[in-house]
Amino acid sequence: MVFRIFLITFCLLLPFGVYGNIIINEIAWMGTENLANDEWIELYNNGDTAINLDGWTLKTDDEAPEINLPGIIPAKGFFLLERTDDNTVPEIPADLIYKGVLGNNGEDLKLYDNFGNLIDEVNCSDGWPAGDNSTKQTMERTNSGNWQTSQEPGGTPKKENYELRIMDYEDDKPEKTTENESLLAEPVSYPTGVVFSEILPSPDGPDAENEWIEIFNQNDSDVDLSGWTIKDTTGSTKTYILNSKIPALGYLVLLRPETKITLNNSGDGLNLFNPNREITDSVDFGKASLGQSYNRNQSGWAWSTTLTPGAKNIVPTPQTPKQKSEEKKSENESLEANSLTEKGAAAVSTITESSGFSTLLIAFVIAIFSGIAFLTVKSNLKDFWH
């Protein structure tokens, strides 16, 4: 009996319902300074393992919005949902774009897993307990599970929340205040050396089916890319969430039907983000060449007619101006030698027809002109190679 009373009391004291590894961590119910409709919601995984959100839902009691969640949320990582488009938080790619409006007078927001279990709830039906509609400061969760108004206008999307702590008092005056201490978790370190290697923006066939992006792992060990993202930079941008491993010194080829990323033929760019939202690699290209892939090599990037998805790049070595000049010179001199030989033969023919010279004389004349041609070619080859 005592235990049941304790359990009921404990549940009633929970600030906003059920707790799990995934929590609703920050809510911009008021929008942003740019636009009131730029609402966003942030989830946080306080567990030690990544969690697949496929089949999970986030919804209000009136089911507006009702959001089906896809993808992976990494351990100690964040999942950002932006309303309508990916311009809500301009410098941070969204993990999901959703539709629906959070009422300014409050909502009862619930998070369900793929089995229909209630994982977390923010019951603010009677009004949002934090956040400021005039300054656009967000409503964020504290370490204790309560809610406060963010100390930073615009909030902290994809970052740890801020807390304001007043620690000691003397004579009713605050003695020490510590601000901007992030206290959810230390950022996880992710390996470097995972880079873009080759991209095909303008294939011979239909772009929608045949475009692809290749990533290369420069490390001597496998890298788990769960929670990493790729986003293009031009036009109608898309964000693709990776959910796979890339082997040591191996390649990963991603097709456009899978990523939904459109590589604009007039020029585009790609950014690769780790789960800390840090850009780990990027590439930009101008007008794409039809049927050619854009390849990383030791000196930078170059177009190549040899496509090598999933294999080492093959990029023809461009000739220097000096090499081109010497090759042209050699070609011209070879033509000159051939011309001398042809002229010698013509001269012999003329002499034979007009004078009736003997076969011995004809052979002698041919030998002279052939010798001249041979010495010319030999001299030119010597100059070319030295």
Secondary structure, 3 states (H helix, E strand, C coil): CHHHHHHHHHHHHCCCCCCCCEEEEEEECCCCCCCCCCCEEEEEECCCCCEECCCEEEEECCCCCEEEECCEECCCCEEEEEECCCCCCCCCCCCEEECCCCCCCCCEEEEECCCCCEEEEEECCCCCCCCECCCCEEEEECCCCCEEEEEEECCCCCCCCCCCEEEEEECCEEEEEECCCCCCCCCCCCCCCEEEEEEECCCCCCHHHHCEEEEEECCCCCEECCCCEEEECCCCCCEEECCCEECCCCEEEEEHHHHCCCCCCCCEEEEEECCCCCEEEEEEECCCCCCCEEEEECCEEEEECCCCCCCCCCCCCCCCHHHHHHHHHHHHHHHHHHHHHHHHHHHHHHHHHHHCCCHHHHHHHHHHHHHHHHHHHHHHHHHHHC
